[in-house]
Amino acid sequence: MSNKKYFFGWDNIKWFIREMGSLFSSKPSFFSKKRMESGIAFIIAQIGMVYFLFNNVNEMDTWDICFWAATEFAVSGYIITHIQREKRDFMQTTNPPESESTLPSEEEQANS
Protein backbone atom coordinates (compact mmCIF):
# COMPACT_ATOMS: atom_id res chain seq x y z
CA MET A 1 0.00 0.00 0.00
CA SER A 2 1.15 3.47 -0.81
CA ASN A 3 0.95 6.22 1.81
CA LYS A 4 0.95 9.12 -0.65
CA LYS A 5 -0.09 12.51 0.66
CA TYR A 6 -2.64 14.16 -1.59
CA PHE A 7 -3.60 17.82 -1.44
CA PHE A 8 -7.30 17.02 -1.04
CA GLY A 9 -6.67 14.42 1.63
CA TRP A 10 -8.98 13.94 4.58
CA ASP A 11 -6.72 15.96 6.92
CA ASN A 12 -6.85 18.99 4.62
CA ILE A 13 -10.61 18.70 4.24
CA LYS A 14 -11.05 18.56 8.03
CA TRP A 15 -8.70 21.55 8.45
CA PHE A 16 -10.69 23.56 5.86
CA ILE A 17 -14.02 22.77 7.54
CA ARG A 18 -12.58 23.65 10.97
CA GLU A 19 -11.20 26.98 9.66
CA MET A 20 -14.52 27.82 7.97
CA GLY A 21 -16.27 27.16 11.28
CA SER A 22 -13.78 29.42 13.07
CA LEU A 23 -14.31 32.11 10.45
CA PHE A 24 -17.79 32.98 11.67
CA SER A 25 -17.09 32.51 15.37
CA SER A 26 -15.02 34.45 17.88
CA LYS A 27 -12.06 32.06 17.45
CA PRO A 28 -9.11 33.17 15.28
CA SER A 29 -9.16 31.81 11.74
CA PHE A 30 -6.64 31.38 8.92
CA PHE A 31 -9.06 33.10 6.51
CA SER A 32 -10.19 36.73 6.52
CA LYS A 33 -13.94 37.07 7.11
CA LYS A 34 -14.16 40.30 5.11
CA ARG A 35 -12.29 38.84 2.15
CA MET A 36 -14.35 35.63 2.24
CA GLU A 37 -17.61 37.59 2.21
CA SER A 38 -16.29 39.76 -0.63
CA GLY A 39 -15.31 36.65 -2.59
CA ILE A 40 -18.71 35.04 -2.10
CA ALA A 41 -20.46 38.23 -3.24
CA PHE A 42 -18.19 38.39 -6.30
CA ILE A 43 -18.94 34.77 -7.23
CA ILE A 44 -22.69 35.35 -6.88
CA ALA A 45 -22.42 38.47 -9.08
CA GLN A 46 -20.43 36.52 -11.68
CA ILE A 47 -23.01 33.74 -11.76
CA GLY A 48 -25.75 36.33 -12.25
CA MET A 49 -23.85 38.05 -15.05
CA VAL A 50 -23.15 34.78 -16.90
CA TYR A 51 -26.75 33.65 -16.42
CA PHE A 52 -27.95 36.97 -17.89
CA LEU A 53 -25.56 36.60 -20.83
CA PHE A 54 -26.65 33.05 -21.65
CA ASN A 55 -30.34 33.93 -21.47
CA ASN A 56 -30.07 37.11 -23.55
CA VAL A 57 -27.19 36.49 -25.95
CA ASN A 58 -29.54 35.93 -28.92
CA GLU A 59 -31.24 39.31 -28.45
CA MET A 60 -28.09 41.28 -27.60
CA ASP A 61 -26.33 43.42 -30.17
CA THR A 62 -22.64 44.35 -30.24
CA TRP A 63 -23.02 47.34 -27.94
CA ASP A 64 -24.87 45.32 -25.33
CA ILE A 65 -22.10 42.71 -25.29
CA CYS A 66 -19.44 45.45 -25.09
CA PHE A 67 -21.29 47.02 -22.17
CA TRP A 68 -21.57 43.62 -20.48
CA ALA A 69 -17.81 43.01 -20.92
CA ALA A 70 -16.98 46.51 -19.65
CA THR A 71 -19.09 45.88 -16.56
CA GLU A 72 -17.25 42.59 -15.97
CA PHE A 73 -13.87 44.31 -16.22
CA ALA A 74 -14.97 47.19 -13.99
CA VAL A 75 -16.16 44.87 -11.22
CA SER A 76 -13.02 42.72 -11.45
CA GLY A 77 -10.77 45.78 -11.45
CA TYR A 78 -12.54 47.22 -8.43
CA ILE A 79 -12.15 43.99 -6.46
CA ILE A 80 -8.45 43.65 -7.35
CA THR A 81 -7.74 47.31 -6.54
CA HIS A 82 -9.53 46.98 -3.21
CA ILE A 83 -7.53 43.87 -2.26
CA GLN A 84 -4.22 45.48 -3.28
CA ARG A 85 -5.04 48.61 -1.24
CA GLU A 86 -5.76 46.44 1.82
CA LYS A 87 -2.45 44.61 1.34
CA ARG A 88 -0.52 47.87 0.94
CA ASP A 89 -2.11 49.40 4.03
CA PHE A 90 -1.39 46.26 6.04
CA MET A 91 2.25 46.19 4.91
CA GLN A 92 2.71 49.88 5.81
CA THR A 93 1.34 49.35 9.31
CA THR A 94 3.31 46.17 10.05
CA ASN A 95 6.71 46.94 8.48
CA PRO A 96 9.09 49.37 10.21
CA PRO A 97 10.30 52.43 8.25
CA GLU A 98 13.54 52.17 6.24
CA SER A 99 15.64 53.83 8.95
CA GLU A 100 14.57 51.25 11.54
CA SER A 101 14.95 48.27 9.23
CA THR A 102 16.51 45.13 10.66
CA LEU A 103 17.99 44.15 7.28
CA PRO A 104 21.80 44.35 7.05
CA SER A 105 23.23 47.35 5.22
CA GLU A 106 25.15 47.02 1.96
CA GLU A 107 28.44 47.42 3.87
CA GLU A 108 27.55 44.63 6.28
CA GLN A 109 26.58 42.37 3.36
CA ALA A 110 29.89 43.11 1.56
CA ASN A 111 31.89 42.29 4.69
CA SER A 112 30.25 38.90 5.17
Phi and psi restraints in degrees (value plus and minus 20) as a CYANA .aco file:
   2 SER   PHI    -117.2   -77.2
   2 SER   PSI     115.2   155.2
   3 ASN   PHI    -125.3   -85.3
   3 ASN   PSI      32.1    72.1
   4 LYS   PHI     -88.7   -48.7
   4 LYS   PSI     124.3   164.3
   5 LYS   PHI    -117.7   -77.7
   5 LYS   PSI      99.4   139.4
   6 TYR   PHI    -123.4   -83.4
   6 TYR   PSI     131.3   171.3
   7 PHE   PHI     -81.3   -41.3
   7 PHE   PSI     -63.0   -23.0
   8 PHE   PHI    -113.0   -73.0
   8 PHE   PSI      18.8    58.8
   9 GLY   PHI     -92.0   -52.0
   9 GLY   PSI     149.3   189.3
  10 TRP   PHI     -81.4   -41.4
  10 TRP   PSI     -57.1   -17.1
  11 ASP   PHI     -83.2   -43.2
  11 ASP   PSI     -61.2   -21.2
  12 ASN   PHI     -88.9   -48.9
  12 ASN   PSI     -56.1   -16.1
  13 ILE   PHI     -85.9   -45.9
  13 ILE   PSI     -63.7   -23.7
  14 LYS   PHI     -83.8   -43.8
  14 LYS   PSI     -60.8   -20.8
  15 TRP   PHI     -80.9   -40.9
  15 TRP   PSI     -64.9   -24.9
  16 PHE   PHI     -81.7   -41.7
  16 PHE   PSI     -64.8   -24.8
  17 ILE   PHI     -84.3   -44.3
  17 ILE   PSI     -60.9   -20.9
  18 ARG   PHI     -84.3   -44.3
  18 ARG   PSI     -62.5   -22.5
  19 GLU   PHI     -87.9   -47.9
  19 GLU   PSI     -56.9   -16.9
  20 MET   PHI     -86.2   -46.2
  20 MET   PSI     -56.3   -16.3
  21 GLY   PHI     -86.7   -46.7
  21 GLY   PSI     -58.2   -18.2
  22 SER   PHI     -90.5   -50.5
  22 SER   PSI     -44.9    -4.9
  23 LEU   PHI     -79.9   -39.9
  23 LEU   PSI     -61.5   -21.5
  24 PHE   PHI    -123.2   -83.2
  24 PHE   PSI       2.3    42.3
  25 SER   PHI    -141.2  -101.2
  25 SER   PSI    -193.6  -153.6
  26 SER   PHI    -104.8   -64.8
  26 SER   PSI     -25.2    14.8
  27 LYS   PHI     -96.3   -56.3
  27 LYS   PSI     130.4   170.4
  28 PRO   PHI     -87.5   -47.5
  28 PRO   PSI     126.6   166.6
  29 SER   PHI    -151.2  -111.2
  29 SER   PSI     134.5   174.5
  30 PHE   PHI     -87.6   -47.6
  30 PHE   PSI     -51.6   -11.6
  31 PHE   PHI    -114.7   -74.7
  31 PHE   PSI     133.9   173.9
  32 SER   PHI    -109.5   -69.5
  32 SER   PSI     105.7   145.7
  33 LYS   PHI     -83.0   -43.0
  33 LYS   PSI     -62.8   -22.8
  34 LYS   PHI     -84.3   -44.3
  34 LYS   PSI     -62.9   -22.9
  35 ARG   PHI     -89.5   -49.5
  35 ARG   PSI     -55.7   -15.7
  36 MET   PHI     -85.1   -45.1
  36 MET   PSI     -64.8   -24.8
  37 GLU   PHI     -84.4   -44.4
  37 GLU   PSI     -58.7   -18.7
  38 SER   PHI     -84.4   -44.4
  38 SER   PSI     -61.5   -21.5
  39 GLY   PHI     -84.8   -44.8
  39 GLY   PSI     -61.0   -21.0
  40 ILE   PHI     -84.5   -44.5
  40 ILE   PSI     -62.6   -22.6
  41 ALA   PHI     -82.9   -42.9
  41 ALA   PSI     -60.0   -20.0
  42 PHE   PHI     -84.2   -44.2
  42 PHE   PSI     -63.2   -23.2
  43 ILE   PHI     -83.9   -43.9
  43 ILE   PSI     -61.4   -21.4
  44 ILE   PHI     -83.2   -43.2
  44 ILE   PSI     -61.9   -21.9
  45 ALA   PHI     -83.8   -43.8
  45 ALA   PSI     -60.4   -20.4
  46 GLN   PHI     -84.6   -44.6
  46 GLN   PSI     -61.7   -21.7
  47 ILE   PHI     -81.6   -41.6
  47 ILE   PSI     -63.0   -23.0
  48 GLY   PHI     -82.6   -42.6
  48 GLY   PSI     -61.5   -21.5
  49 MET   PHI     -86.2   -46.2
  49 MET   PSI     -62.7   -22.7
  50 VAL   PHI     -88.5   -48.5
  50 VAL   PSI     -59.0   -19.0
  51 TYR   PHI     -80.9   -40.9
  51 TYR   PSI     -64.4   -24.4
  52 PHE   PHI     -80.7   -40.7
  52 PHE   PSI     -63.6   -23.6
  53 LEU   PHI     -82.7   -42.7
  53 LEU   PSI     -67.6   -27.6
  54 PHE   PHI     -83.5   -43.5
  54 PHE   PSI     -55.9   -15.9
  55 ASN   PHI     -97.3   -57.3
  55 ASN   PSI     -45.3    -5.3
  56 ASN   PHI    -137.7   -97.7
  56 ASN   PSI     -12.1    27.9
  57 VAL   PHI     -83.0   -43.0
  57 VAL   PSI     -51.8   -11.8
  58 ASN   PHI     -91.6   -51.6
  58 ASN   PSI     -47.7    -7.7
  59 GLU   PHI    -116.0   -76.0
  59 GLU   PSI     -27.8    12.2
  60 MET   PHI    -103.9   -63.9
  60 MET   PSI     120.7   160.7
  61 ASP   PHI    -118.0   -78.0
  61 ASP   PSI    -195.2  -155.2
  62 THR   PHI     -80.9   -40.9
  62 THR   PSI     -60.6   -20.6
  63 TRP   PHI     -87.3   -47.3
  63 TRP   PSI     -56.9   -16.9
  64 ASP   PHI     -83.8   -43.8
  64 ASP   PSI     -61.5   -21.5
  65 ILE   PHI     -87.9   -47.9
  65 ILE   PSI     -59.8   -19.8
  66 CYS   PHI     -82.5   -42.5
  66 CYS   PSI     -62.0   -22.0
  67 PHE   PHI     -85.0   -45.0
  67 PHE   PSI     -60.0   -20.0
  68 TRP   PHI     -81.9   -41.9
  68 TRP   PSI     -65.7   -25.7
  69 ALA   PHI     -85.2   -45.2
  69 ALA   PSI     -60.3   -20.3
  70 ALA   PHI     -83.2   -43.2
  70 ALA   PSI     -58.6   -18.6
  71 THR   PHI     -84.7   -44.7
  71 THR   PSI     -62.0   -22.0
  72 GLU   PHI     -79.0   -39.0
  72 GLU   PSI     -67.5   -27.5
  73 PHE   PHI     -86.2   -46.2
  73 PHE   PSI     -56.8   -16.8
  74 ALA   PHI     -85.5   -45.5
  74 ALA   PSI     -65.1   -25.1
  75 VAL   PHI     -84.5   -44.5
  75 VAL   PSI     -65.1   -25.1
  76 SER   PHI     -83.1   -43.1
  76 SER   PSI     -63.2   -23.2
  77 GLY   PHI     -83.2   -43.2
  77 GLY   PSI     -59.9   -19.9
  78 TYR   PHI     -82.7   -42.7
  78 TYR   PSI     -65.6   -25.6
  79 ILE   PHI     -82.4   -42.4
  79 ILE   PSI     -65.9   -25.9
  80 ILE   PHI     -84.6   -44.6
  80 ILE   PSI     -63.5   -23.5
  81 THR   PHI     -82.1   -42.1
  81 THR   PSI     -61.4   -21.4
  82 HIS   PHI     -83.0   -43.0
  82 HIS   PSI     -64.2   -24.2
  83 ILE   PHI     -85.1   -45.1
  83 ILE   PSI     -63.3   -23.3
  84 GLN   PHI     -84.8   -44.8
  84 GLN   PSI     -57.4   -17.4
  85 ARG   PHI     -84.7   -44.7
  85 ARG   PSI     -61.6   -21.6
  86 GLU   PHI     -82.4   -42.4
  86 GLU   PSI     -62.3   -22.3
  87 LYS   PHI     -82.9   -42.9
  87 LYS   PSI     -64.8   -24.8
  88 ARG   PHI     -83.0   -43.0
  88 ARG   PSI     -64.3   -24.3
  89 ASP   PHI     -83.0   -43.0
  89 ASP   PSI     -60.1   -20.1
  90 PHE   PHI     -84.6   -44.6
  90 PHE   PSI     -63.5   -23.5
  91 MET   PHI     -85.7   -45.7
  91 MET   PSI     -55.8   -15.8
  92 GLN   PHI     -89.5   -49.5
  92 GLN   PSI     -52.0   -12.0
  93 THR   PHI    -104.0   -64.0
  93 THR   PSI     -43.2    -3.2
  94 THR   PHI    -118.8   -78.8
  94 THR   PSI     -45.3    -5.3
  95 ASN   PHI    -110.3   -70.3
  95 ASN   PSI     119.1   159.1
  96 PRO   PHI     -92.3   -52.3
  96 PRO   PSI     137.9   177.9
  97 PRO   PHI     -83.2   -43.2
  97 PRO   PSI     145.3   185.3
  98 GLU   PHI     -73.3   -33.3
  98 GLU   PSI     -62.0   -22.0
  99 SER   PHI     -87.1   -47.1
  99 SER   PSI     -45.9    -5.9
 100 GLU   PHI    -121.5   -81.5
 100 GLU   PSI      -5.5    34.5
 101 SER   PHI     -84.9   -44.9
 101 SER   PSI     124.3   164.3
 102 THR   PHI    -112.7   -72.7
 102 THR   PSI     -19.6    20.4
 103 LEU   PHI     -93.3   -53.3
 103 LEU   PSI     125.7   165.7
 104 PRO   PHI     -87.8   -47.8
 104 PRO   PSI     127.1   167.1
 105 SER   PHI     -93.4   -53.4
 105 SER   PSI     152.4   192.4
 106 GLU   PHI     -83.6   -43.6
 106 GLU   PSI     -56.5   -16.5
 107 GLU   PHI     -84.4   -44.4
 107 GLU   PSI     -62.9   -22.9
 108 GLU   PHI     -85.2   -45.2
 108 GLU   PSI     -56.9   -16.9
 109 GLN   PHI     -88.6   -48.6
 109 GLN   PSI     -58.3   -18.3
 110 ALA   PHI     -87.7   -47.7
 110 ALA   PSI     -53.2   -13.2
 111 ASN   PHI     -95.5   -55.5
 111 ASN   PSI     -40.2    -0.2
